[in-house]
């Protein structure tokens, strides 16, 4: 298997590591205003960030100073302003540092042992809860109102990552598909990570499950579809075309005078890392699959050029990876690479694009806007809050709404594995779950 540790991916990994440590230091300093012991944690995070910055400078790159505070804000959005607000808050933020140690340590020009020592000192300082917290109660997630701006020309559906092959993947996908079939949607776009392990059997099951849709479907390849864990090879470029009838280089579709640019942003490169668990702070056994960063191929840039050309019709753009700046976890390296994000921004500036929708993150979130064009991450059926999106298109714009699955029995069972941190991460605000856009 080809493992990619090329300079640009290493630099993006180091950039991510610096943002994480700088963001952790910001949070620790706020916690230290209430508990002095967190001054030491902040100093350790600052020291780790300095080690990463030294190697970044040798690559000719300065740290992304402007991303530290947004990453700190993301951490605080999950944990609250003080660690006592959320069970396991101290452990969670320490695990982010463990991720840096495990992923960036090997690439540091100086100080990998020092980075490890910093991590050991932080872990030894953790205070664990004396008992497990009660599970959060079952509370359905509603859909805020969003009235389409005019008469609806058509409705389309968006299915986030499915992860068919995981324990709840197929079941939750089938529940979402049954509701989409009753929704009046005229087509559906699926945002990649169709499978969980990229194995042939998972692709076959995915084709069967998605075949239950009663309307046309457009899919894309996600990073989980690139690498077969069973075969230990980059098989996605074989299995995806065989399953869905096209090469994974994007496609431009049309429906009732609108264009749908479907981009395969997953990079067909193997990760040098094994899977990492934020629960344990350790690497798991086995291969790590594909790299998590996204990029676009030359044919996809040509497709975007056609979208942006003068006098072309309105278009929606769909891809697996959210564009930069991606400031959640892991920042930068989990998003679309900078060059392709810049090109996508330029295409949106053409005036032809009405919206950009991304998967990969398993949450409802407005990533950013390109000018007036919303860039929106869509929640998924398998994970909290368990659902799909519908978009009502008019001549003047559209209304977007995320719907939680309606099967309460299915939801109650799934809720048992959704922690408070997970719910805060994925639910999104009312504006993240429903909004109206006008041209």
Secondary structure, DSSP 8 states (H G I E B T S, - for coil): --B---HHHHHHHHHHHHHHHHHHHHHHHHHHTT-TTHHHHHHHHHHHHHHHHHHHHHTT----GGGHHHHHHHHHHHH-SSGGGSTTHHHHHHHHHHHHHHHHGGG-SS-HHHHHHHHHHHHHT----SS-----------------SSSEEEEEEEE----BTSTTHHHHHHHHHHHHHTTT-SEEEE-S--BSS--HHHHHHHHHHHTT-SSEEE----GGGT-BTTTTB--HHHHHHHHHSS-SS-EEEEETTEEEEE---B---B-SS--EETTTTEE-SS---B-S-B---HHHHHHHHHHHSTT---EEEEESS--S---STTTTTTSB-HHHHHHHHHHHTTT-EEEEEE-SS-S-EEEEEETTEEEEE---SSSTT-EEEEEEEESSEEEEEEEE-S-HHHHHHHHTT--HHHHHHHS--HHHHEEEEE-
